[in-house]
Amino acid sequence: MTDLVDDRANPPSVQGNLFGTGENRMQPPRQSTLPDPEKIRRRLRNIVQKARNATTMPWPEREARMWLTVFPNMAKWLPDIEAEQLRLEFFKEMKRLTSLS
């Protein structure tokens, strides 16, 4: 009976660790933490196009304010010249749309 130890802090593992350095162990998947510039480019161009095609503000006020903050930050993931051009186009359209209301 003295062989039984109540070790609730460190229970034995029924299933071994799947990841690690041992033989026949899976390696954890590697995920990129950098956004895909092509996805960013498409998203920003779609936003500019939506604004360009609109005759009134296409977003509710709160979402429009959000895009005024998020758009320039997303553009930072693109090459400088392209990012600046997209920012200029976006702000030009936002200025046009806000002057209509």
The first five atom37 places (N, CA, C, CB, O) and aatype in JSON, in Angstrom:
{
  "aatype": [12, 16, 3, 10, 19, 3, 3, 1, 0, 2, 14, 14, 15, 19, 5, 7, 2, 10, 13, 7, 16, 7, 6, 2, 1, 12, 5, 14, 14, 1, 5, 15, 16, 10, 14, 3, 14, 6, 11, 9, 1, 1, 1, 10, 1, 2, 9, 19, 5, 11, 0, 1, 2, 0, 16, 16, 12, 14, 17, 14, 6, 1, 6, 0, 1, 12, 17, 10, 16, 19, 13, 14, 2, 12, 0, 11, 17, 10, 14, 3, 9, 6, 0, 6, 5, 10, 1, 10, 6, 13, 13, 11, 6, 12, 11, 1, 10, 16, 15, 10, 15],
  "atom_mask": [
    [1, 1, 1, 1, 1],
    [1, 1, 1, 1, 1],
    [1, 1, 1, 1, 1],
    [1, 1, 1, 1, 1],
    [1, 1, 1, 1, 1],
    [1, 1, 1, 1, 1],
    [1, 1, 1, 1, 1],
    [1, 1, 1, 1, 1],
    [1, 1, 1, 1, 1],
    [1, 1, 1, 1, 1],
    [1, 1, 1, 1, 1],
    [1, 1, 1, 1, 1],
    [1, 1, 1, 1, 1],
    [1, 1, 1, 1, 1],
    [1, 1, 1, 1, 1],
    [1, 1, 1, 0, 1],
    [1, 1, 1, 1, 1],
    [1, 1, 1, 1, 1],
    [1, 1, 1, 1, 1],
    [1, 1, 1, 0, 1],
    [1, 1, 1, 1, 1],
    [1, 1, 1, 0, 1],
    [1, 1, 1, 1, 1],
    [1, 1, 1, 1, 1],
    [1, 1, 1, 1, 1],
    [1, 1, 1, 1, 1],
    [1, 1, 1, 1, 1],
    [1, 1, 1, 1, 1],
    [1, 1, 1, 1, 1],
    [1, 1, 1, 1, 1],
    [1, 1, 1, 1, 1],
    [1, 1, 1, 1, 1],
    [1, 1, 1, 1, 1],
    [1, 1, 1, 1, 1],
    [1, 1, 1, 1, 1],
    [1, 1, 1, 1, 1],
    [1, 1, 1, 1, 1],
    [1, 1, 1, 1, 1],
    [1, 1, 1, 1, 1],
    [1, 1, 1, 1, 1],
    [1, 1, 1, 1, 1],
    [1, 1, 1, 1, 1],
    [1, 1, 1, 1, 1],
    [1, 1, 1, 1, 1],
    [1, 1, 1, 1, 1],
    [1, 1, 1, 1, 1],
    [1, 1, 1, 1, 1],
    [1, 1, 1, 1, 1],
    [1, 1, 1, 1, 1],
    [1, 1, 1, 1, 1],
    [1, 1, 1, 1, 1],
    [1, 1, 1, 1, 1],
    [1, 1, 1, 1, 1],
    [1, 1, 1, 1, 1],
    [1, 1, 1, 1, 1],
    [1, 1, 1, 1, 1],
    [1, 1, 1, 1, 1],
    [1, 1, 1, 1, 1],
    [1, 1, 1, 1, 1],
    [1, 1, 1, 1, 1],
    [1, 1, 1, 1, 1],
    [1, 1, 1, 1, 1],
    [1, 1, 1, 1, 1],
    [1, 1, 1, 1, 1],
    [1, 1, 1, 1, 1],
    [1, 1, 1, 1, 1],
    [1, 1, 1, 1, 1],
    [1, 1, 1, 1, 1],
    [1, 1, 1, 1, 1],
    [1, 1, 1, 1, 1],
    [1, 1, 1, 1, 1],
    [1, 1, 1, 1, 1],
    [1, 1, 1, 1, 1],
    [1, 1, 1, 1, 1],
    [1, 1, 1, 1, 1],
    [1, 1, 1, 1, 1],
    [1, 1, 1, 1, 1],
    [1, 1, 1, 1, 1],
    [1, 1, 1, 1, 1],
    [1, 1, 1, 1, 1],
    [1, 1, 1, 1, 1],
    [1, 1, 1, 1, 1],
    [1, 1, 1, 1, 1],
    [1, 1, 1, 1, 1],
    [1, 1, 1, 1, 1],
    [1, 1, 1, 1, 1],
    [1, 1, 1, 1, 1],
    [1, 1, 1, 1, 1],
    [1, 1, 1, 1, 1],
    [1, 1, 1, 1, 1],
    [1, 1, 1, 1, 1],
    [1, 1, 1, 1, 1],
    [1, 1, 1, 1, 1],
    [1, 1, 1, 1, 1],
    [1, 1, 1, 1, 1],
    [1, 1, 1, 1, 1],
    [1, 1, 1, 1, 1],
    [1, 1, 1, 1, 1],
    [1, 1, 1, 1, 1],
    [1, 1, 1, 1, 1],
    [1, 1, 1, 1, 1]
  ],
  "atom_positions": [
    [[0.81, -1.2, 0.0], [0.0, 0.0, 0.0], [0.85, 1.26, 0.0], [-0.92, 0.0, 1.19], [0.38, 2.3, -0.47]],
    [[2.02, 1.22, 0.48], [2.87, 2.4, 0.52], [3.37, 2.79, -0.86], [4.03, 2.16, 1.44], [3.94, 3.87, -1.01]],
    [[3.18, 1.93, -1.87], [3.61, 2.25, -3.23], [2.7, 3.27, -3.91], [3.67, 0.98, -4.07], [3.11, 3.91, -4.87]],
    [[1.5, 3.43, -3.43], [0.55, 4.36, -4.03], [0.85, 5.78, -3.56], [-0.91, 3.98, -3.67], [0.89, 6.05, -2.36]],
    [[1.07, 6.66, -4.52], [1.38, 8.05, -4.2], [0.31, 8.92, -4.85], [2.82, 8.45, -4.68], [0.02, 8.77, -6.04]],
    [[-0.26, 9.82, -4.09], [-1.26, 10.74, -4.62], [-0.53, 11.96, -5.17], [-2.31, 11.15, -3.51], [-0.22, 12.89, -4.43]],
    [[-0.26, 11.95, -6.46], [0.49, 13.04, -7.08], [-0.42, 13.76, -8.07], [1.78, 12.52, -7.79], [-0.25, 13.62, -9.28]],
    [[-1.37, 14.52, -7.57], [-2.33, 15.21, -8.43], [-1.69, 16.37, -9.19], [-3.5, 15.72, -7.6], [-2.19, 16.76, -10.25]],
    [[-0.61, 16.92, -8.68], [0.06, 18.03, -9.35], [0.77, 17.57, -10.61], [1.06, 18.69, -8.4], [0.9, 18.35, -11.55]],
    [[1.22, 16.33, -10.66], [1.94, 15.78, -11.83], [1.37, 14.42, -12.2], [3.46, 15.67, -11.54], [2.03, 13.4, -12.0]],
    [[0.14, 14.38, -12.74], [-0.41, 13.08, -13.09], [0.36, 12.47, -14.25], [-1.91, 13.2, -13.45], [0.88, 13.19, -15.1]],
    [[0.45, 11.14, -14.29], [1.16, 10.51, -15.4], [0.42, 10.76, -16.71], [1.33, 8.99, -15.15], [-0.81, 10.81, -16.75]],
    [[1.19, 10.92, -17.77], [0.6, 11.18, -19.07], [0.18, 9.87, -19.71], [1.58, 11.94, -19.99], [1.0, 8.96, -19.88]],
    [[-1.1, 9.77, -20.05], [-1.6, 8.57, -20.71], [-1.19, 8.61, -22.19], [-3.14, 8.46, -20.57], [-0.82, 7.6, -22.77]],
    [[-1.28, 9.79, -22.76], [-0.89, 9.97, -24.15], [0.42, 10.74, -24.17], [-2.0, 10.7, -24.97], [0.53, 11.79, -23.54]],
    [[1.38, 10.24, -24.88], [2.66, 10.92, -24.95], [2.56, 12.23, -25.71], [0.0, 0.0, 0.0], [1.56, 12.51, -26.36]],
    [[3.58, 13.01, -25.61], [3.66, 14.28, -26.3], [3.83, 14.02, -27.8], [4.82, 15.14, -25.75], [4.71, 13.26, -28.2]],
    [[2.99, 14.65, -28.63], [3.1, 14.47, -30.08], [4.22, 15.29, -30.69], [1.8, 14.84, -30.75], [4.74, 14.95, -31.76]],
    [[4.61, 16.35, -30.01], [5.62, 17.25, -30.54], [6.9, 17.13, -29.72], [5.11, 18.71, -30.55], [6.85, 16.82, -28.53]],
    [[7.98, 17.37, -30.33], [9.23, 17.33, -29.6], [10.37, 16.96, -30.51], [0.0, 0.0, 0.0], [10.25, 17.02, -31.73]],
    [[11.47, 16.59, -29.92], [12.67, 16.32, -30.7], [12.95, 14.83, -30.84], [13.86, 17.0, -30.08], [13.87, 14.45, -31.56]],
    [[12.19, 14.01, -30.18], [12.44, 12.58, -30.23], [12.14, 11.98, -31.6], [0.0, 0.0, 0.0], [11.53, 12.62, -32.45]],
    [[12.58, 10.75, -31.77], [12.35, 10.05, -33.03], [10.84, 9.82, -33.22], [13.12, 8.69, -33.05], [10.12, 9.55, -32.26]],
    [[10.39, 9.93, -34.45], [8.98, 9.73, -34.81], [8.04, 10.72, -34.14], [8.56, 8.33, -34.45], [6.87, 10.41, -33.93]],
    [[8.53, 11.89, -33.82], [7.68, 12.93, -33.23], [7.35, 13.96, -34.29], [8.36, 13.59, -32.0], [8.2, 14.32, -35.12]],
    [[6.14, 14.44, -34.26], [5.73, 15.49, -35.18], [6.33, 16.82, -34.73], [4.18, 15.59, -35.27], [6.49, 17.06, -33.54]],
    [[6.64, 17.66, -35.69], [7.08, 19.01, -35.38], [5.85, 19.92, -35.44], [8.21, 19.49, -36.36], [4.99, 19.73, -36.3]],
    [[5.76, 20.91, -34.55], [4.61, 21.81, -34.61], [4.61, 22.57, -35.95], [4.63, 22.81, -33.42], [5.68, 22.9, -36.47]],
    [[3.43, 22.84, -36.49], [3.38, 23.57, -37.75], [3.96, 24.97, -37.6], [1.94, 23.66, -38.27], [3.77, 25.63, -36.58]],
    [[4.66, 25.41, -38.61], [5.23, 26.76, -38.59], [4.27, 27.69, -39.31], [6.65, 26.8, -39.26], [3.88, 27.45, -40.45]],
    [[3.89, 28.74, -38.63], [2.97, 29.71, -39.2], [3.69, 31.02, -39.39], [1.72, 29.9, -38.31], [4.44, 31.48, -38.52]],
    [[3.46, 31.61, -40.53], [4.06, 32.91, -40.8], [3.3, 33.97, -40.02], [4.06, 33.22, -42.31], [2.06, 33.97, -39.99]],
    [[4.03, 34.87, -39.4], [3.37, 35.96, -38.68], [3.27, 37.21, -39.55], [4.14, 36.27, -37.39], [2.71, 38.22, -39.13]],
    [[3.81, 37.12, -40.76], [3.75, 38.26, -41.67], [2.55, 38.12, -42.6], [5.05, 38.38, -42.48], [2.3, 37.03, -43.12]],
    [[1.81, 39.2, -42.81], [0.68, 39.12, -43.72], [1.15, 39.0, -45.17], [-0.23, 40.35, -43.56], [2.26, 39.41, -45.51]],
    [[0.32, 38.43, -45.99], [0.62, 38.25, -47.41], [0.4, 39.59, -48.12], [-0.28, 37.12, -48.04], [-0.73, 40.08, -48.16]],
    [[1.45, 40.19, -48.7], [1.29, 41.49, -49.36], [0.25, 41.47, -50.48], [2.62, 41.94, -49.92], [-0.42, 42.47, -50.71]],
    [[0.12, 40.36, -51.18], [-0.88, 40.29, -52.26], [-2.3, 40.38, -51.72], [-0.7, 38.99, -53.07], [-3.15, 41.02, -52.32]],
    [[-2.56, 39.74, -50.58], [-3.88, 39.83, -49.95], [-4.15, 41.25, -49.46], [-4.0, 38.83, -48.76], [-5.25, 41.77, -49.62]],
    [[-3.14, 41.87, -48.88], [-3.27, 43.26, -48.41], [-3.57, 44.16, -49.6], [-1.97, 43.73, -47.68], [-4.47, 45.0, -49.54]],
    [[-2.81, 43.99, -50.67], [-2.97, 44.81, -51.88], [-4.4, 44.68, -52.43], [-1.94, 44.38, -52.96], [-5.05, 45.68, -52.74]],
    [[-4.88, 43.45, -52.55], [-6.25, 43.22, -53.06], [-7.28, 43.88, -52.16], [-6.55, 41.71, -53.17], [-8.21, 44.53, -52.64]],
    [[-7.12, 43.71, -50.86], [-8.08, 44.26, -49.9], [-8.12, 45.79, -49.99], [-7.73, 43.82, -48.47], [-9.2, 46.38, -50.03]],
    [[-6.96, 46.42, -50.02], [-6.91, 47.88, -50.07], [-7.46, 48.4, -51.4], [-5.47, 48.37, -49.87], [-8.19, 49.39, -51.42]],
    [[-7.14, 47.74, -52.49], [-7.68, 48.16, -53.79], [-9.19, 48.02, -53.83], [-7.05, 47.35, -54.92], [-9.88, 48.86, -54.41]],
    [[-9.72, 46.96, -53.22], [-11.17, 46.79, -53.17], [-11.84, 47.9, -52.36], [-11.53, 45.42, -52.57], [-12.91, 48.38, -52.71]],
    [[-11.19, 48.3, -51.27], [-11.75, 49.38, -50.44], [-11.74, 50.69, -51.22], [-10.94, 49.53, -49.13], [-12.73, 51.42, -51.19]],
    [[-10.65, 50.99, -51.89], [-10.57, 52.22, -52.71], [-11.63, 52.17, -53.8], [-9.15, 52.38, -53.33], [-12.31, 53.17, -54.05]],
    [[-11.78, 51.03, -54.46], [-12.76, 50.91, -55.53], [-14.18, 51.09, -55.01], [-12.61, 49.54, -56.22], [-15.01, 51.72, -55.66]],
    [[-14.47, 50.53, -53.85], [-15.79, 50.69, -53.24], [-16.07, 52.17, -52.97], [-15.89, 49.88, -51.93], [-17.17, 52.66, -53.25]],
    [[-15.09, 52.87, -52.44], [-15.24, 54.3, -52.18], [-15.39, 55.08, -53.48], [-14.04, 54.84, -51.38], [-16.21, 56.0, -53.57]],
    [[-14.62, 54.72, -54.48], [-14.64, 55.42, -55.76], [-16.0, 55.26, -56.46], [-13.51, 54.89, -56.66], [-16.49, 56.19, -57.1]],
    [[-16.6, 54.09, -56.35], [-17.88, 53.82, -57.0], [-19.08, 54.39, -56.24], [-18.06, 52.33, -57.16], [-20.18, 54.45, -56.79]],
    [[-18.88, 54.81, -55.01], [-19.99, 55.25, -54.16], [-20.37, 56.7, -54.45], [-19.61, 55.11, -52.69], [-19.53, 57.55, -54.75]],
    [[-21.68, 56.94, -54.36], [-22.18, 58.31, -54.49], [-22.49, 58.89, -53.11], [-23.45, 58.35, -55.38], [-22.66, 60.1, -52.96]],
    [[-22.54, 58.02, -52.1], [-22.65, 58.42, -50.7], [-21.7, 57.53, -49.91], [-24.15, 58.31, -50.16], [-21.2, 56.52, -50.43]],
    [[-21.44, 57.89, -48.67], [-20.52, 57.11, -47.85], [-20.99, 55.65, -47.81], [-20.41, 57.71, -46.41], [-22.1, 55.38, -47.36]],
    [[-20.15, 54.71, -48.26], [-20.58, 53.31, -48.33], [-20.52, 52.57, -46.99], [-19.74, 52.59, -49.33], [-20.95, 51.42, -46.91]],
    [[-19.99, 53.21, -45.96], [-19.87, 52.57, -44.66], [-20.59, 53.41, -43.61], [-18.39, 52.37, -44.28], [-20.67, 54.63, -43.73]],
    [[-21.1, 52.75, -42.58], [-21.63, 53.51, -41.44], [-20.5, 54.36, -40.84], [-22.24, 52.56, -40.36], [-19.33, 54.07, -41.06]],
    [[-20.86, 55.39, -40.1], [-19.86, 56.33, -39.56], [-18.75, 55.62, -38.79], [-20.55, 57.34, -38.66], [-17.57, 55.92, -38.97]],
    [[-19.12, 54.7, -37.93], [-18.11, 54.01, -37.12], [-17.14, 53.21, -37.99], [-18.8, 53.06, -36.11], [-15.93, 53.23, -37.74]],
    [[-17.65, 52.53, -39.0], [-16.78, 51.74, -39.88], [-15.9, 52.66, -40.73], [-17.63, 50.83, -40.8], [-14.74, 52.35, -40.98]],
    [[-16.44, 53.79, -41.16], [-15.64, 54.75, -41.93], [-14.48, 55.27, -41.08], [-16.53, 55.93, -42.41], [-13.36, 55.39, -41.58]],
    [[-14.74, 55.57, -39.81], [-13.66, 56.02, -38.91], [-12.62, 54.91, -38.72], [-14.24, 56.44, -37.54], [-11.42, 55.18, -38.66]],
    [[-13.11, 53.68, -38.64], [-12.19, 52.55, -38.5], [-11.28, 52.46, -39.71], [-12.98, 51.24, -38.31], [-10.07, 52.26, -39.56]],
    [[-11.84, 52.6, -40.93], [-11.02, 52.52, -42.14], [-10.01, 53.67, -42.22], [-11.9, 52.53, -43.39], [-8.92, 53.5, -42.77]],
    [[-10.37, 54.83, -41.69], [-9.42, 55.95, -41.68], [-8.18, 55.63, -40.85], [-10.1, 57.21, -41.15], [-7.11, 56.18, -41.1]],
    [[-8.33, 54.76, -39.87], [-7.19, 54.35, -39.05], [-6.51, 53.1, -39.63], [-7.65, 54.08, -37.61], [-5.28, 53.04, -39.72]],
    [[-7.31, 52.13, -40.0], [-6.77, 50.83, -40.41], [-6.12, 50.88, -41.79], [-7.88, 49.78, -40.4], [-5.07, 50.27, -42.0]],
    [[-6.73, 51.58, -42.73], [-6.22, 51.6, -44.1], [-4.75, 52.01, -44.18], [-7.06, 52.55, -44.95], [-3.96, 51.29, -44.78]],
    [[-4.35, 53.15, -43.58], [-2.93, 53.55, -43.65], [-2.01, 52.53, -42.98], [-2.74, 54.91, -43.01], [-0.88, 52.33, -43.43]],
    [[-2.48, 51.9, -41.92], [-1.65, 50.91, -41.24], [-1.49, 49.64, -42.07], [-2.24, 50.57, -39.87], [-0.41, 49.05, -42.1]],
    [[-2.55, 49.22, -42.73], [-2.44, 48.05, -43.61], [-1.49, 48.33, -44.76], [-3.83, 47.64, -44.15], [-0.74, 47.45, -45.19]],
    [[-1.52, 49.55, -45.26], [-0.67, 49.92, -46.4], [0.81, 49.82, -46.06], [-1.0, 51.34, -46.86], [1.64, 49.69, -46.96]],
    [[1.16, 49.86, -44.8], [2.57, 49.77, -44.39], [3.2, 48.44, -44.8], [2.69, 49.96, -42.9], [4.43, 48.34, -44.84]],
    [[2.4, 47.43, -45.08], [2.92, 46.13, -45.47], [3.28, 46.06, -46.95], [1.91, 45.06, -45.13], [3.78, 45.04, -47.42]],
    [[3.02, 47.13, -47.67], [3.32, 47.18, -49.1], [4.57, 48.03, -49.35], [2.12, 47.74, -49.9], [4.99, 48.78, -48.46]],
    [[5.16, 47.93, -50.54], [6.29, 48.81, -50.86], [5.87, 50.28, -50.71], [6.8, 48.55, -52.31], [4.71, 50.63, -50.96]],
    [[6.81, 51.13, -50.29], [6.52, 52.52, -49.93], [5.76, 53.29, -51.0], [7.8, 53.22, -49.63], [4.76, 53.95, -50.69]],
    [[6.2, 53.23, -52.23], [5.57, 54.01, -53.3], [4.13, 53.54, -53.52], [6.37, 53.88, -54.62], [3.22, 54.36, -53.65]],
    [[3.94, 52.25, -53.56], [2.59, 51.7, -53.75], [1.69, 52.05, -52.56], [2.64, 50.17, -53.94], [0.53, 52.41, -52.74]],
    [[2.22, 51.94, -51.37], [1.45, 52.25, -50.16], [1.01, 53.71, -50.17], [2.27, 51.95, -48.9], [-0.14, 54.02, -49.86]],
    [[1.93, 54.6, -50.51], [1.61, 56.03, -50.53], [0.55, 56.35, -51.58], [2.88, 56.86, -50.81], [-0.35, 57.16, -51.34]],
    [[0.65, 55.71, -52.74], [-0.34, 55.93, -53.79], [-1.73, 55.48, -53.35], [0.08, 55.19, -55.07], [-2.72, 56.18, -53.57]],
    [[-1.8, 54.3, -52.74], [-3.1, 53.81, -52.26], [-3.66, 54.71, -51.16], [-2.97, 52.37, -51.74], [-4.86, 54.98, -51.14]],
    [[-2.81, 55.18, -50.27], [-3.27, 56.1, -49.21], [-3.83, 57.38, -49.82], [-2.11, 56.44, -48.25], [-4.89, 57.85, -49.41]],
    [[-3.12, 57.95, -50.8], [-3.6, 59.18, -51.45], [-4.96, 58.96, -52.1], [-2.58, 59.66, -52.5], [-5.86, 59.79, -51.96]],
    [[-5.1, 57.86, -52.82], [-6.38, 57.57, -53.48], [-7.49, 57.39, -52.45], [-6.26, 56.31, -54.34], [-8.6, 57.9, -52.64]],
    [[-7.2, 56.67, -51.38], [-8.21, 56.43, -50.35], [-8.65, 57.73, -49.69], [-7.67, 55.45, -49.31], [-9.85, 57.99, -49.56]],
    [[-7.69, 58.54, -49.27], [-8.04, 59.79, -48.58], [-8.74, 60.77, -49.52], [-6.8, 60.44, -47.99], [-9.6, 61.54, -49.08]],
    [[-8.38, 60.76, -50.78], [-9.07, 61.6, -51.76], [-10.54, 61.21, -51.85], [-8.39, 61.49, -53.16], [-11.42, 62.07, -51.85]],
    [[-10.81, 59.9, -51.93], [-12.19, 59.43, -52.0], [-12.95, 59.69, -50.7], [-12.22, 57.94, -52.32], [-14.13, 60.04, -50.73]],
    [[-12.28, 59.52, -49.57], [-12.96, 59.77, -48.29], [-13.31, 61.26, -48.15], [-12.07, 59.31, -47.11], [-14.37, 61.61, -47.64]],
    [[-12.41, 62.11, -48.61], [-12.69, 63.55, -48.55], [-13.89, 63.88, -49.45], [-11.43, 64.37, -48.99], [-14.76, 64.65, -49.06]],
    [[-13.93, 63.28, -50.64], [-15.05, 63.5, -51.55], [-16.36, 63.03, -50.93], [-14.8, 62.79, -52.88], [-17.37, 63.73, -50.98]],
    [[-16.33, 61.85, -50.34], [-17.56, 61.28, -49.76], [-18.04, 62.07, -48.55], [-17.32, 59.81, -49.37], [-19.25, 62.24, -48.36]],
    [[-17.12, 62.54, -47.72], [-17.55, 63.3, -46.54], [-18.06, 64.69, -46.93], [-16.4, 63.43, -45.54], [-18.88, 65.27, -46.22]],
    [[-17.59, 65.22, -48.04], [-18.07, 66.54, -48.47], [-19.48, 66.46, -49.06], [-17.12, 67.14, -49.51], [-20.17, 67.47, -49.16]],
    [[-19.91, 65.25, -49.44], [-21.24, 65.07, -50.01], [-22.32, 65.07, -48.92], [-21.3, 63.76, -50.8], [-23.49, 65.35, -49.21]],
    [[-21.95, 64.77, -47.69], [-22.99, 64.67, -46.66], [-23.3, 65.96, -45.99], [-22.6, 63.7, -45.64], [-24.16, 66.01, -45.1]]
  ]
}
